[in-house]
Amino acid sequence: MFGFKVKYPSLRKGGSSKEQNVNNVNIISKLNVKDEYMEALRTKSYIDIWSKVQGQLRKTSTPLTTNNDVVVDVIDRIATSISRIPSYTHISDYLLEPQQEVLLEVIQNSNLHQLLIDYFEASLEACRICGSILQCIDQARANYCKIQRVIKLSKRVPSDLPGGISNEDKVRIIFGELASFAKLDNPLSNSSKLKFSIIHDRYGSMLNLLTMKRKKIARRVKVISLCKKAWGVSVVMLCSGLAIATIILAVHSLVGFVAVPGLMCMQLGYLKKKLRSAKNGLERNKLNQFHDQLDAAAKGVYTLNRDFDTISRLVMRLHDEIEHGKSIAQWCVKTQKKQMLKEVIKEFQTQENCFLEKLGELEEHVYLCVLTINRARRLVIKEINCMKTSPQQH
């Protein structure tokens, strides 16, 4: 009667039970990802980054003049303006780890490969992009205050309005707010799909270069190891052969007594060459350390590219929702119909929490991206410092 269909278990081998197992695995996987995401938001590093940003913003700006709890009357509605949105331009100065001054000193004192220098420049650019996105998020919240004021004002009856304000005046003010919102620029238009595609291509290309160089170094290390093993085996065989020859000559002829010193010198010569080959071991260690640096940088770029893919999807989704809100607000203002106004306000009211939650989700991902950038940079610096101290150990 209700249109439900009973699904009987499939009689085919591996039927519904297999599909159910796959579904269960997918559900568990999604739950695990969500748990990891929520756990990341509770880490001390994440809280520290969030606190640094909020503390810096409190120093450089004042809070917004409007919020959900403010009751706005007509005069305030006409005169209210949103205070200056805080600037995230210099976010890298107080969030990036290690700071650029320290990094420049490391680059000057170390013979870093150009790929590693490019990686650090890319991570700096990524941090600045995160700051730009945070700026857009704040502007989007500020713009949305107009919609929140429309929702709040629509709930007020004429008796609650300031003296002498009729219901018609209230409707006129609401239309004015919607018209003002429709004219605002979409803050997320600056983070367009084209810009994110350029970022994706650049980091993808850098990842390929790092991976290729890392594989090349790994092959070189392998060749050195094989050569060292082959050389060691050949030296042992030659020394053994010379020792046997020396014994035979010593036993069968007095000539052996003359030949022994020469043969022993040959053995010592081979031993010297063997010791000289130990230098190849030092070169191999340096190559291994360089490989570790490239590996750390490659992992950092890979994670960064993946994070920006996630952020780009969230940005584009919010961009489309803002455009949709502007279009229905413009349409409502154009028609000037009260029934249409009720429907538009109802839709805004229904989507309000969802929209603000998506803005918060995007903001969280941006902070997590900064956290990932810092973690990767610290790991690469750690590998560079290991290479500095290793020669003293040999």
Wavefront OBJ file of the C-alpha trace (Angstrom):
o trace
v 0.000 0.000 0.000
v 2.882 2.289 0.745
v 4.844 1.225 -2.300
v 7.434 -0.775 -0.368
v 8.978 -3.789 -2.088
v 10.214 -6.818 -0.190
v 13.715 -7.814 -1.325
v 14.350 -11.537 -1.062
v 17.905 -12.837 -0.659
v 19.588 -13.682 -3.932
v 19.999 -17.401 -4.636
v 23.072 -16.762 -6.774
v 26.436 -17.668 -5.317
v 27.969 -14.699 -3.528
v 24.809 -12.673 -3.992
v 23.302 -10.432 -1.338
v 25.668 -11.495 1.426
v 28.657 -10.308 -0.614
v 26.958 -6.996 -1.412
v 26.017 -6.595 2.229
v 29.624 -7.191 3.281
v 30.803 -4.567 0.797
v 28.235 -2.093 2.107
v 29.275 -2.818 5.682
v 32.927 -2.225 4.789
v 32.017 1.078 3.108
v 30.000 2.201 6.136
v 32.815 1.261 8.529
v 35.322 3.048 6.296
v 33.217 6.229 6.301
v 32.835 6.047 10.076
v 36.592 5.599 10.495
v 37.299 8.611 8.282
v 34.806 10.708 10.249
v 36.338 9.566 13.546
v 39.835 10.457 12.303
v 38.560 13.848 11.140
v 36.934 14.608 14.495
v 40.032 13.376 16.329
v 42.203 15.730 14.259
v 40.021 18.660 15.322
v 40.653 17.804 18.971
v 44.448 17.667 18.725
v 46.570 20.227 20.540
v 48.218 21.293 17.272
v 44.859 22.130 15.699
v 43.716 24.050 18.778
v 47.027 25.941 18.870
v 46.683 27.023 15.227
v 43.074 28.096 15.744
v 44.042 30.044 18.884
v 46.923 31.787 17.083
v 44.630 32.931 14.279
v 41.884 34.131 16.613
v 44.378 35.910 18.858
v 45.990 37.661 15.907
v 42.603 38.710 14.523
v 41.584 40.196 17.862
v 44.708 42.363 17.715
v 44.141 43.588 14.173
v 40.359 43.942 13.957
v 37.127 44.460 15.832
v 34.274 41.956 15.939
v 31.367 42.262 13.549
v 28.712 44.744 14.597
v 25.859 42.369 13.900
v 24.940 38.880 15.050
v 21.934 36.642 15.491
v 21.011 38.068 18.882
v 20.902 41.733 17.887
v 17.411 43.173 17.432
v 17.601 45.526 14.483
v 15.216 48.436 14.145
v 14.595 50.533 11.075
v 17.178 53.235 11.688
v 19.840 50.625 12.452
v 18.853 48.728 9.306
v 19.523 51.765 7.129
v 22.716 52.843 8.876
v 24.208 49.506 9.894
v 27.404 48.589 8.150
v 29.575 45.591 8.796
v 32.875 46.458 10.385
v 36.154 45.831 8.652
v 36.786 42.181 7.875
v 40.101 41.057 9.405
v 42.977 40.522 7.009
v 44.626 37.122 6.651
v 47.293 38.414 4.255
v 50.168 37.809 6.673
v 48.876 34.537 8.100
v 52.122 32.784 7.153
v 54.090 35.149 9.413
v 52.606 33.656 12.575
v 51.316 30.233 11.492
v 53.961 28.732 9.232
v 56.489 26.412 10.914
v 59.384 26.736 10.704
v 59.147 30.449 10.007
v 60.568 31.811 6.774
v 63.511 33.526 8.521
v 64.634 30.208 9.987
v 64.085 28.443 6.687
v 66.095 31.012 4.721
v 68.981 30.503 7.128
v 68.797 26.739 6.587
v 68.785 27.200 2.808
v 71.787 29.529 2.953
v 73.796 27.173 5.174
v 72.874 24.001 3.282
v 73.470 22.925 -0.272
v 69.812 22.119 -0.879
v 68.583 20.704 -4.155
v 66.384 23.051 -6.173
v 63.445 20.643 -5.842
v 63.516 21.044 -2.061
v 63.683 24.834 -2.380
v 60.703 24.696 -4.762
v 58.846 22.556 -2.230
v 59.308 25.116 0.549
v 58.174 27.918 -1.774
v 55.095 25.878 -2.705
v 54.253 25.269 0.959
v 54.541 29.009 1.634
v 52.208 29.716 -1.283
v 49.779 27.087 0.009
v 49.685 28.740 3.443
v 48.907 32.088 1.820
v 46.119 30.487 -0.201
v 44.686 29.116 3.048
v 44.736 32.655 4.436
v 42.920 33.914 1.353
v 40.232 31.258 1.768
v 39.778 32.145 5.449
v 39.306 35.764 4.390
v 36.606 34.665 1.930
v 34.883 32.632 4.648
v 34.744 35.637 6.975
v 33.354 37.808 4.179
v 30.722 35.171 3.350
v 29.623 35.103 7.000
v 29.467 38.894 7.058
v 27.371 38.980 3.882
v 25.042 36.331 5.247
v 24.233 38.597 8.198
v 21.831 40.375 5.832
v 19.886 37.150 5.340
v 19.889 36.525 9.088
v 18.479 40.013 9.637
v 15.784 39.326 7.036
v 14.814 36.112 8.853
v 14.768 37.873 12.217
v 12.756 40.825 10.935
v 10.229 38.559 9.192
v 9.364 36.937 12.530
v 8.452 40.245 14.166
v 4.840 41.378 14.236
v 3.928 45.080 13.797
v 3.398 45.519 17.543
v 7.051 44.531 18.153
v 8.399 47.030 15.634
v 9.615 50.523 16.618
v 6.920 53.174 16.917
v 4.982 54.052 13.800
v 6.374 51.225 11.650
v 3.669 49.353 9.776
v 3.765 45.883 8.321
v 4.116 47.420 4.849
v 7.215 49.266 6.000
v 8.632 46.005 7.327
v 8.078 44.284 3.978
v 9.697 47.193 2.178
v 12.746 46.978 4.451
v 13.024 43.221 3.885
v 12.908 43.702 0.117
v 15.644 46.298 0.514
v 17.833 43.871 2.462
v 17.348 41.142 -0.146
v 18.201 43.590 -2.919
v 21.343 44.604 -1.057
v 22.345 40.947 -0.581
v 21.756 40.153 -4.255
v 24.145 42.954 -5.279
v 27.001 41.712 -3.086
v 29.909 39.984 -4.772
v 30.313 36.285 -4.095
v 33.406 36.100 -1.821
v 34.250 32.605 -3.050
v 34.415 33.706 -6.680
v 38.065 34.590 -6.079
v 38.718 30.904 -5.386
v 37.413 29.742 -8.725
v 37.706 26.300 -10.257
v 40.364 27.589 -12.653
v 42.581 28.732 -9.782
v 42.291 25.399 -7.992
v 43.007 23.519 -11.216
v 46.221 25.530 -11.622
v 47.204 24.660 -8.044
v 46.412 20.996 -8.665
v 48.478 20.911 -11.864
v 51.439 22.677 -10.264
v 51.589 20.441 -7.204
v 50.954 17.385 -9.356
v 53.905 18.307 -11.567
v 56.103 18.913 -8.520
v 55.086 15.542 -7.083
v 56.087 13.833 -10.336
v 59.494 15.552 -10.332
v 60.131 14.633 -6.695
v 59.060 11.037 -7.308
v 61.244 10.688 -10.410
v 64.282 12.145 -8.623
v 63.672 9.927 -5.609
v 63.512 6.809 -7.806
v 66.687 7.874 -9.609
v 68.511 8.256 -6.287
v 67.170 4.890 -5.111
v 68.498 3.195 -8.275
v 71.880 4.834 -7.796
v 72.056 3.646 -4.190
v 71.166 0.149 -5.329
v 73.904 0.173 -7.988
v 76.492 1.338 -5.439
v 75.410 -1.408 -3.034
v 75.664 -4.074 -5.729
v 79.069 -2.808 -6.861
v 80.301 -2.800 -3.288
v 79.131 -6.369 -2.747
v 80.645 -7.524 -6.048
v 83.924 -5.773 -5.250
v 84.042 -7.342 -1.804
v 83.475 -10.829 -3.197
v 86.135 -10.345 -5.883
v 88.691 -9.079 -3.346
v 88.073 -12.077 -1.089
v 88.434 -14.477 -4.020
v 91.630 -12.809 -5.259
v 93.180 -12.736 -1.803
v 92.277 -16.380 -1.289
v 93.761 -17.309 -4.657
v 96.958 -15.409 -3.953
v 97.260 -17.022 -0.535
v 96.890 -20.492 -2.050
v 99.395 -19.672 -4.768
v 101.851 -18.409 -2.163
v 101.589 -21.614 -0.165
v 102.063 -23.778 -3.269
v 105.126 -21.839 -4.346
v 106.554 -21.906 -0.857
v 106.162 -25.679 -0.638
v 107.398 -26.705 -4.078
v 110.215 -24.316 -4.767
v 112.662 -21.952 -3.244
v 111.374 -19.510 -5.797
v 108.394 -19.195 -3.542
v 110.510 -17.478 -0.964
v 111.366 -14.846 -3.553
v 107.777 -14.561 -4.816
v 106.123 -14.364 -1.415
v 106.975 -10.695 -0.730
v 105.662 -9.645 -4.128
v 102.469 -11.595 -3.704
v 101.965 -10.190 -0.222
v 102.374 -6.686 -1.621
v 99.688 -7.501 -4.174
v 97.396 -8.629 -1.361
v 98.048 -5.427 0.563
v 97.315 -3.448 -2.587
v 93.972 -5.147 -2.937
v 93.229 -4.500 0.725
v 93.996 -0.803 0.234
v 91.574 -0.716 -2.676
v 89.006 -2.400 -0.487
v 89.450 0.283 2.169
v 89.203 2.930 -0.512
v 85.891 1.471 -1.580
v 84.554 2.287 1.878
v 84.270 5.845 0.656
v 81.484 4.593 -1.585
v 79.661 3.686 1.601
v 79.784 7.298 2.725
v 78.430 8.416 -0.644
v 75.681 5.837 -0.351
v 74.723 7.194 3.081
v 74.501 10.720 1.689
v 72.348 9.498 -1.177
v 70.095 7.663 1.273
v 69.664 10.844 3.301
v 68.914 12.860 0.165
v 66.401 10.167 -0.776
v 64.728 10.584 2.628
v 64.510 14.357 2.103
v 62.888 13.890 -1.296
v 60.557 11.258 0.136
v 59.413 13.591 2.935
v 58.861 16.436 0.455
v 56.968 14.149 -1.948
v 54.670 12.963 0.844
v 54.070 16.574 1.854
v 53.157 17.613 -1.701
v 50.895 14.569 -2.145
v 48.991 15.290 1.071
v 48.811 18.987 0.228
v 47.391 18.265 -3.216
v 44.808 15.920 -1.727
v 43.808 18.492 0.908
v 43.365 21.191 -1.726
v 41.202 18.842 -3.791
v 38.903 18.486 -0.772
v 38.929 22.224 -0.089
v 38.200 23.029 -3.738
v 35.102 20.798 -3.686
v 33.834 22.487 -0.517
v 34.544 25.943 -1.953
v 32.747 25.248 -5.219
v 29.740 23.789 -3.392
v 29.450 26.860 -1.169
v 30.050 29.143 -4.149
v 27.077 27.585 -5.943
v 24.869 27.887 -2.844
v 25.711 31.578 -2.472
v 24.951 32.162 -6.148
v 21.635 30.340 -5.727
v 20.755 32.499 -2.711
v 21.595 35.679 -4.613
v 19.521 34.599 -7.606
v 16.358 33.816 -5.600
v 16.789 37.051 -3.625
v 17.073 39.006 -6.878
v 14.086 37.181 -8.339
v 12.012 37.906 -5.227
v 12.898 41.611 -5.338
v 12.063 41.742 -9.024
v 8.575 40.244 -8.565
v 7.743 42.256 -5.398
v 5.147 39.623 -4.437
v 4.495 38.963 -0.762
v 3.730 35.281 -1.287
v 6.997 34.859 -3.134
v 8.738 36.704 -0.308
v 7.338 34.238 2.225
v 8.615 31.268 0.207
v 12.070 32.791 -0.213
v 12.376 33.606 3.486
v 11.211 30.095 4.334
v 13.919 28.591 2.112
v 16.598 30.811 3.621
v 15.420 29.866 7.095
v 15.479 26.154 6.240
v 18.996 26.325 4.785
v 20.494 28.713 7.365
v 22.021 26.149 9.730
v 23.179 23.923 6.880
v 24.923 26.805 5.114
v 26.694 28.006 8.259
v 27.762 24.436 9.068
v 29.299 24.096 5.598
v 31.199 27.337 6.108
v 32.469 25.960 9.412
v 33.444 22.676 7.764
v 35.423 24.521 5.097
v 37.154 26.590 7.776
v 38.102 23.434 9.685
v 39.585 21.854 6.559
v 41.656 24.975 5.905
v 43.088 24.861 9.429
v 43.823 21.143 9.006
v 45.578 21.952 5.733
v 47.837 24.452 7.527
v 48.507 21.786 10.146
v 49.521 19.344 7.393
v 51.781 21.950 5.761
v 53.637 22.552 9.033
v 53.982 18.855 9.797
v 55.482 18.152 6.360
v 57.855 21.145 6.532
v 59.130 20.049 9.949
v 59.746 16.537 8.647
v 61.785 17.794 5.672
v 63.810 20.107 7.942
v 64.438 17.156 10.262
v 65.863 15.115 7.368
v 68.053 18.062 6.319
v 69.425 18.404 9.862
v 70.131 14.663 9.959
v 72.249 15.058 6.829
v 74.183 17.900 8.494
v 75.087 15.861 11.581
v 75.771 12.544 9.835
v 79.299 13.395 8.524
v 80.422 13.985 12.104
v 79.352 10.476 12.994
v 81.372 8.763 10.245
l 1 2 3 4 5 6 7 8 9 10 11 12 13 14 15 16 17 18 19 20 21 22 23 24 25 26 27 28 29 30 31 32 33 34 35 36 37 38 39 40 41 42 43 44 45 46 47 48 49 50 51 52 53 54 55 56 57 58 59 60 61 62 63 64 65 66 67 68 69 70 71 72 73 74 75 76 77 78 79 80 81 82 83 84 85 86 87 88 89 90 91 92 93 94 95 96 97 98 99 100 101 102 103 104 105 106 107 108 109 110 111 112 113 114 115 116 117 118 119 120 121 122 123 124 125 126 127 128 129 130 131 132 133 134 135 136 137 138 139 140 141 142 143 144 145 146 147 148 149 150 151 152 153 154 155 156 157 158 159 160 161 162 163 164 165 166 167 168 169 170 171 172 173 174 175 176 177 178 179 180 181 182 183 184 185 186 187 188 189 190 191 192 193 194 195 196 197 198 199 200 201 202 203 204 205 206 207 208 209 210 211 212 213 214 215 216 217 218 219 220 221 222 223 224 225 226 227 228 229 230 231 232 233 234 235 236 237 238 239 240 241 242 243 244 245 246 247 248 249 250 251 252 253 254 255 256 257 258 259 260 261 262 263 264 265 266 267 268 269 270 271 272 273 274 275 276 277 278 279 280 281 282 283 284 285 286 287 288 289 290 291 292 293 294 295 296 297 298 299 300 301 302 303 304 305 306 307 308 309 310 311 312 313 314 315 316 317 318 319 320 321 322 323 324 325 326 327 328 329 330 331 332 333 334 335 336 337 338 339 340 341 342 343 344 345 346 347 348 349 350 351 352 353 354 355 356 357 358 359 360 361 362 363 364 365 366 367 368 369 370 371 372 373 374 375 376 377 378 379 380 381 382 383 384 385 386 387 388 389 390 391 392 393 394
